[in-house]
Amino acid sequence: MSDDNVALGRRWFAEVWNQKRSGSVAELLAADAVMHGVSENGEDVQGPEGFLALHAKLLSAFPDMQFTLHDCFGSGDK
């Protein structure tokens, strides 16, 4: 993972989760992305549309949820 990917990961948590910018999902998540086992019934979620449904449910259940990223893999010697 390059420093660009570390920056992308940091941006993902800042915008998508902490700032709750659902509009950033289509820009940051690949159209063919697959998130394994994260749906309510343990099924895969596909693409930005599938993720946005999960995102909305999680933010509805935990509206004050915030992430703090202390470290990121792919930077320096990691």
N, CA, C and O atoms as CSV, one atom per row, in Angstrom:
chain,resi,resn,atom,element,x,y,z
A,1,MET,N,N,0.858,-1.176,0.000
A,1,MET,CA,C,0.000,0.000,0.000
A,1,MET,C,C,0.896,1.228,0.000
A,1,MET,O,O,1.790,1.338,0.839
A,2,SER,N,N,0.681,2.121,-0.895
A,2,SER,CA,C,1.480,3.335,-0.989
A,2,SER,C,C,0.939,4.403,-0.048
A,2,SER,O,O,-0.120,4.247,0.560
A,3,ASP,N,N,1.693,5.489,0.054
A,3,ASP,CA,C,1.222,6.611,0.859
A,3,ASP,C,C,-0.090,7.169,0.321
A,3,ASP,O,O,-0.894,7.700,1.087
A,4,ASP,N,N,-0.318,7.055,-1.004
A,4,ASP,CA,C,-1.597,7.495,-1.573
A,4,ASP,C,C,-2.749,6.677,-1.007
A,4,ASP,O,O,-3.818,7.214,-0.719
A,5,ASN,N,N,-2.529,5.383,-0.852
A,5,ASN,CA,C,-3.578,4.531,-0.306
A,5,ASN,C,C,-3.809,4.804,1.174
A,5,ASN,O,O,-4.940,4.710,1.651
A,6,VAL,N,N,-2.762,5.138,1.897
A,6,VAL,CA,C,-2.916,5.526,3.305
A,6,VAL,C,C,-3.769,6.796,3.379
A,6,VAL,O,O,-4.671,6.891,4.211
A,7,ALA,N,N,-3.485,7.761,2.516
A,7,ALA,CA,C,-4.267,8.993,2.485
A,7,ALA,C,C,-5.725,8.699,2.141
A,7,ALA,O,O,-6.635,9.306,2.705
A,8,LEU,N,N,-5.944,7.771,1.217
A,8,LEU,CA,C,-7.304,7.387,0.846
A,8,LEU,C,C,-8.027,6.751,2.035
A,8,LEU,O,O,-9.193,7.052,2.288
A,9,GLY,N,N,-7.345,5.885,2.754
A,9,GLY,CA,C,-7.947,5.268,3.939
A,9,GLY,C,C,-8.308,6.295,4.991
A,9,GLY,O,O,-9.383,6.235,5.587
A,10,ARG,N,N,-7.418,7.228,5.216
A,10,ARG,CA,C,-7.698,8.291,6.195
A,10,ARG,C,C,-8.888,9.145,5.732
A,10,ARG,O,O,-9.746,9.512,6.535
A,11,ARG,N,N,-8.927,9.448,4.455
A,11,ARG,CA,C,-10.033,10.237,3.916
A,11,ARG,C,C,-11.360,9.489,4.057
A,11,ARG,O,O,-12.389,10.085,4.375
A,12,TRP,N,N,-11.324,8.169,3.816
A,12,TRP,CA,C,-12.532,7.344,3.941
A,12,TRP,C,C,-13.145,7.488,5.328
A,12,TRP,O,O,-14.337,7.764,5.458
A,13,PHE,N,N,-12.333,7.302,6.362
A,13,PHE,CA,C,-12.868,7.379,7.727
A,13,PHE,C,C,-13.280,8.806,8.091
A,13,PHE,O,O,-14.284,9.002,8.775
A,14,ALA,N,N,-12.520,9.795,7.644
A,14,ALA,CA,C,-12.865,11.186,7.947
A,14,ALA,C,C,-14.185,11.591,7.290
A,14,ALA,O,O,-15.075,12.128,7.950
A,15,GLU,N,N,-14.303,11.331,5.996
A,15,GLU,CA,C,-15.476,11.809,5.260
A,15,GLU,C,C,-16.693,10.900,5.392
A,15,GLU,O,O,-17.779,11.352,5.754
A,16,VAL,N,N,-16.502,9.618,5.097
A,16,VAL,CA,C,-17.646,8.692,5.042
A,16,VAL,C,C,-18.232,8.453,6.431
A,16,VAL,O,O,-19.452,8.419,6.589
A,17,TRP,N,N,-17.391,8.290,7.422
A,17,TRP,CA,C,-17.893,7.965,8.755
A,17,TRP,C,C,-17.994,9.178,9.662
A,17,TRP,O,O,-19.079,9.464,10.170
A,18,ASN,N,N,-16.922,9.889,9.880
A,18,ASN,CA,C,-16.964,10.967,10.861
A,18,ASN,C,C,-17.759,12.179,10.395
A,18,ASN,O,O,-18.463,12.799,11.192
A,19,GLN,N,N,-17.656,12.522,9.119
A,19,GLN,CA,C,-18.416,13.654,8.590
A,19,GLN,C,C,-19.742,13.213,7.967
A,19,GLN,O,O,-20.552,14.046,7.561
A,20,LYS,N,N,-19.957,11.903,7.897
A,20,LYS,CA,C,-21.203,11.304,7.394
A,20,LYS,C,C,-21.545,11.782,5.982
A,20,LYS,O,O,-22.709,12.034,5.672
A,21,ARG,N,N,-20.527,11.905,5.131
A,21,ARG,CA,C,-20.708,12.342,3.742
A,21,ARG,C,C,-20.957,11.127,2.857
A,21,ARG,O,O,-20.014,10.530,2.338
A,22,SER,N,N,-22.192,10.771,2.688
A,22,SER,CA,C,-22.508,9.617,1.848
A,22,SER,C,C,-22.105,9.862,0.398
A,22,SER,O,O,-21.845,8.909,-0.337
A,23,GLY,N,N,-22.049,11.118,-0.023
A,23,GLY,CA,C,-21.645,11.445,-1.382
A,23,GLY,C,C,-20.202,11.070,-1.693
A,23,GLY,O,O,-19.843,10.904,-2.859
A,24,SER,N,N,-19.379,10.935,-0.674
A,24,SER,CA,C,-17.979,10.552,-0.886
A,24,SER,C,C,-17.830,9.068,-1.224
A,24,SER,O,O,-16.804,8.658,-1.767
A,25,VAL,N,N,-18.826,8.275,-0.912
A,25,VAL,CA,C,-18.728,6.831,-1.132
A,25,VAL,C,C,-18.523,6.514,-2.609
A,25,VAL,O,O,-17.645,5.720,-2.948
A,26,ALA,N,N,-19.303,7.110,-3.481
A,26,ALA,CA,C,-19.184,6.827,-4.919
A,26,ALA,C,C,-17.816,7.232,-5.460
A,26,ALA,O,O,-17.320,6.626,-6.410
A,27,GLU,N,N,-17.214,8.238,-4.869
A,27,GLU,CA,C,-15.898,8.686,-5.310
A,27,GLU,C,C,-14.785,7.788,-4.775
A,27,GLU,O,O,-13.798,7.552,-5.472
A,28,LEU,N,N,-14.927,7.288,-3.560
A,28,LEU,CA,C,-13.840,6.563,-2.898
A,28,LEU,C,C,-13.934,5.046,-2.995
A,28,LEU,O,O,-12.927,4.357,-2.828
A,29,LEU,N,N,-15.119,4.515,-3.262
A,29,LEU,CA,C,-15.316,3.067,-3.303
A,29,LEU,C,C,-15.490,2.601,-4.744
A,29,LEU,O,O,-16.324,3.133,-5.476
A,30,ALA,N,N,-14.717,1.625,-5.143
A,30,ALA,CA,C,-14.791,1.110,-6.512
A,30,ALA,C,C,-16.179,0.552,-6.808
A,30,ALA,O,O,-16.828,-0.026,-5.937
A,31,ALA,N,N,-16.618,0.734,-8.040
A,31,ALA,CA,C,-17.940,0.261,-8.457
A,31,ALA,C,C,-18.090,-1.251,-8.297
A,31,ALA,O,O,-19.195,-1.741,-8.063
A,32,ASP,N,N,-16.989,-1.994,-8.422
A,32,ASP,CA,C,-17.052,-3.454,-8.308
A,32,ASP,C,C,-16.560,-3.969,-6.955
A,32,ASP,O,O,-16.243,-5.151,-6.819
A,33,ALA,N,N,-16.494,-3.084,-5.952
A,33,ALA,CA,C,-16.048,-3.489,-4.617
A,33,ALA,C,C,-17.008,-4.499,-4.006
A,33,ALA,O,O,-18.219,-4.417,-4.212
A,34,VAL,N,N,-16.466,-5.447,-3.258
A,34,VAL,CA,C,-17.271,-6.429,-2.534
A,34,VAL,C,C,-16.814,-6.420,-1.078
A,34,VAL,O,O,-15.631,-6.591,-0.785
A,35,MET,N,N,-17.764,-6.218,-0.175
A,35,MET,CA,C,-17.494,-6.271,1.255
A,35,MET,C,C,-18.103,-7.565,1.764
A,35,MET,O,O,-19.324,-7.719,1.774
A,36,HIS,N,N,-17.269,-8.483,2.182
A,36,HIS,CA,C,-17.707,-9.833,2.515
A,36,HIS,C,C,-18.320,-9.931,3.911
A,36,HIS,O,O,-17.729,-9.500,4.901
A,37,GLY,N,N,-19.526,-10.512,3.961
A,37,GLY,CA,C,-20.166,-10.867,5.220
A,37,GLY,C,C,-20.616,-9.719,6.092
A,37,GLY,O,O,-20.715,-9.888,7.307
A,38,VAL,N,N,-20.890,-8.565,5.529
A,38,VAL,CA,C,-21.232,-7.413,6.367
A,38,VAL,C,C,-22.719,-7.043,6.355
A,38,VAL,O,O,-23.121,-6.113,7.055
A,39,SER,N,N,-23.530,-7.743,5.584
A,39,SER,CA,C,-24.959,-7.419,5.578
A,39,SER,C,C,-25.603,-7.957,6.857
A,39,SER,O,O,-24.968,-8.677,7.628
A,40,GLU,N,N,-26.852,-7.603,7.068
A,40,GLU,CA,C,-27.568,-8.045,8.269
A,40,GLU,C,C,-27.626,-9.561,8.385
A,40,GLU,O,O,-27.635,-10.103,9.491
A,41,ASN,N,N,-27.664,-10.250,7.242
A,41,ASN,CA,C,-27.742,-11.717,7.272
A,41,ASN,C,C,-26.398,-12.365,6.945
A,41,ASN,O,O,-26.340,-13.563,6.667
A,42,GLY,N,N,-25.318,-11.581,6.977
A,42,GLY,CA,C,-23.992,-12.134,6.744
A,42,GLY,C,C,-23.604,-12.287,5.287
A,42,GLY,O,O,-22.569,-12.874,4.973
A,43,GLU,N,N,-24.424,-11.763,4.404
A,43,GLU,CA,C,-24.129,-11.837,2.973
A,43,GLU,C,C,-23.142,-10.738,2.570
A,43,GLU,O,O,-22.879,-9.803,3.327
A,44,ASP,N,N,-22.614,-10.879,1.377
A,44,ASP,CA,C,-21.736,-9.857,0.831
A,44,ASP,C,C,-22.537,-8.625,0.423
A,44,ASP,O,O,-23.716,-8.724,0.081
A,45,VAL,N,N,-21.890,-7.474,0.462
A,45,VAL,CA,C,-22.462,-6.217,-0.006
A,45,VAL,C,C,-21.605,-5.776,-1.179
A,45,VAL,O,O,-20.376,-5.820,-1.107
A,46,GLN,N,N,-22.256,-5.348,-2.271
A,46,GLN,CA,C,-21.520,-5.025,-3.492
A,46,GLN,C,C,-21.717,-3.567,-3.896
A,46,GLN,O,O,-22.828,-3.037,-3.876
A,47,GLY,N,N,-20.599,-2.936,-4.264
A,47,GLY,CA,C,-20.598,-1.601,-4.832
A,47,GLY,C,C,-21.060,-0.506,-3.898
A,47,GLY,O,O,-21.500,-0.766,-2.778
A,48,PRO,N,N,-20.954,0.722,-4.374
A,48,PRO,CA,C,-21.363,1.865,-3.562
A,48,PRO,C,C,-22.832,1.813,-3.135
A,48,PRO,O,O,-23.156,2.186,-2.007
A,49,GLU,N,N,-23.714,1.362,-4.011
A,49,GLU,CA,C,-25.140,1.315,-3.659
A,49,GLU,C,C,-25.390,0.368,-2.492
A,49,GLU,O,O,-26.120,0.700,-1.559
A,50,GLY,N,N,-24.782,-0.805,-2.550
A,50,GLY,CA,C,-24.933,-1.756,-1.458
A,50,GLY,C,C,-24.334,-1.237,-0.168
A,50,GLY,O,O,-24.911,-1.413,0.905
A,51,PHE,N,N,-23.174,-0.593,-0.268
A,51,PHE,CA,C,-22.545,-0.044,0.926
A,51,PHE,C,C,-23.382,1.077,1.520
A,51,PHE,O,O,-23.503,1.174,2.741
A,52,LEU,N,N,-23.963,1.929,0.676
A,52,LEU,CA,C,-24.741,3.057,1.179
A,52,LEU,C,C,-25.933,2.610,2.009
A,52,LEU,O,O,-26.298,3.281,2.974
A,53,ALA,N,N,-26.545,1.492,1.651
A,53,ALA,CA,C,-27.652,0.967,2.451
A,53,ALA,C,C,-27.152,0.562,3.838
A,53,ALA,O,O,-27.791,0.860,4.847
A,54,LEU,N,N,-26.012,-0.113,3.879
A,54,LEU,CA,C,-25.403,-0.502,5.156
A,54,LEU,C,C,-24.994,0.741,5.945
A,54,LEU,O,O,-25.238,0.814,7.150
A,55,HIS,N,N,-24.389,1.694,5.297
A,55,HIS,CA,C,-23.943,2.948,5.904
A,55,HIS,C,C,-25.120,3.660,6.574
A,55,HIS,O,O,-25.016,4.095,7.721
A,56,ALA,N,N,-26.228,3.775,5.863
A,56,ALA,CA,C,-27.415,4.446,6.401
A,56,ALA,C,C,-27.945,3.730,7.639
A,56,ALA,O,O,-28.316,4.379,8.617
A,57,LYS,N,N,-27.985,2.405,7.607
A,57,LYS,CA,C,-28.474,1.646,8.757
A,57,LYS,C,C,-27.566,1.817,9.965
A,57,LYS,O,O,-28.046,1.996,11.085
A,58,LEU,N,N,-26.266,1.764,9.745
A,58,LEU,CA,C,-25.338,1.918,10.863
A,58,LEU,C,C,-25.412,3.319,11.460
A,58,LEU,O,O,-25.395,3.475,12.681
A,59,LEU,N,N,-25.494,4.342,10.606
A,59,LEU,CA,C,-25.585,5.705,11.121
A,59,LEU,C,C,-26.913,5.961,11.811
A,59,LEU,O,O,-26.989,6.766,12.740
A,60,SER,N,N,-27.956,5.283,11.365
A,60,SER,CA,C,-29.247,5.402,12.035
A,60,SER,C,C,-29.193,4.783,13.434
A,60,SER,O,O,-29.750,5.328,14.387
A,61,ALA,N,N,-28.527,3.655,13.540
A,61,ALA,CA,C,-28.414,2.968,14.834
A,61,ALA,C,C,-27.416,3.653,15.761
A,61,ALA,O,O,-27.604,3.666,16.978
A,62,PHE,N,N,-26.355,4.223,15.188
A,62,PHE,CA,C,-25.288,4.837,15.975
A,62,PHE,C,C,-24.974,6.231,15.413
A,62,PHE,O,O,-23.912,6.428,14.823
A,63,PRO,N,N,-25.879,7.194,15.587
A,63,PRO,CA,C,-25.708,8.496,14.937
A,63,PRO,C,C,-24.485,9.283,15.408
A,63,PRO,O,O,-24.003,10.151,14.680
A,64,ASP,N,N,-23.986,9.008,16.576
A,64,ASP,CA,C,-22.830,9.738,17.106
A,64,ASP,C,C,-21.519,8.986,16.920
A,64,ASP,O,O,-20.490,9.389,17.462
A,65,MET,N,N,-21.548,7.901,16.161
A,65,MET,CA,C,-20.356,7.084,15.959
A,65,MET,C,C,-19.248,7.909,15.313
A,65,MET,O,O,-19.483,8.638,14.349
A,66,GLN,N,N,-18.038,7.785,15.858
A,66,GLN,CA,C,-16.861,8.456,15.327
A,66,GLN,C,C,-15.691,7.483,15.355
A,66,GLN,O,O,-15.597,6.648,16.255
A,67,PHE,N,N,-14.813,7.585,14.390
A,67,PHE,CA,C,-13.621,6.751,14.326
A,67,PHE,C,C,-12.388,7.619,14.528
A,67,PHE,O,O,-12.314,8.747,14.040
A,68,THR,N,N,-11.426,7.072,15.253
A,68,THR,CA,C,-10.117,7.697,15.398
A,68,THR,C,C,-9.107,6.730,14.818
A,68,THR,O,O,-8.966,5.604,15.295
A,69,LEU,N,N,-8.416,7.162,13.807
A,69,LEU,CA,C,-7.418,6.327,13.143
A,69,LEU,C,C,-6.059,6.669,13.736
A,69,LEU,O,O,-5.505,7.736,13.473
A,70,HIS,N,N,-5.529,5.750,14.541
A,70,HIS,CA,C,-4.254,5.989,15.205
A,70,HIS,C,C,-3.068,5.600,14.343
A,70,HIS,O,O,-1.987,6.175,14.474
A,71,ASP,N,N,-3.258,4.637,13.471
A,71,ASP,CA,C,-2.173,4.145,12.640
A,71,ASP,C,C,-2.791,3.563,11.382
A,71,ASP,O,O,-3.979,3.243,11.349
A,72,CYS,N,N,-1.981,3.430,10.359
A,72,CYS,CA,C,-2.497,2.911,9.103
A,72,CYS,C,C,-1.460,2.001,8.455
A,72,CYS,O,O,-0.308,2.402,8.287
A,73,PHE,N,N,-1.844,0.803,8.097
A,73,PHE,CA,C,-0.942,-0.129,7.432
A,73,PHE,C,C,-0.571,0.394,6.055
A,73,PHE,O,O,-1.391,1.009,5.373
A,74,GLY,N,N,0.654,0.150,5.656
A,74,GLY,CA,C,1.107,0.550,4.332
A,74,GLY,C,C,1.932,1.820,4.357
A,74,GLY,O,O,2.263,2.371,3.307
A,75,SER,N,N,2.259,2.277,5.526
A,75,SER,CA,C,3.055,3.480,5.647
A,75,SER,C,C,4.384,3.139,6.310
A,75,SER,O,O,4.420,2.405,7.298
A,76,GLY,N,N,5.451,3.660,5.778
A,76,GLY,CA,C,6.758,3.396,6.369
A,76,GLY,C,C,7.130,1.937,6.256
A,76,GLY,O,O,7.160,1.393,5.153
A,77,ASP,N,N,7.414,1.292,7.371
A,77,ASP,CA,C,7.877,-0.098,7.353
A,77,ASP,C,C,6.760,-1.108,7.605
A,77,ASP,O,O,7.039,-2.255,7.955
A,78,LYS,N,N,5.524,-0.711,7.435
A,78,LYS,CA,C,4.387,-1.611,7.686
A,78,LYS,C,C,3.837,-2.129,6.382
A,78,LYS,O,O,2.878,-2.901,6.380
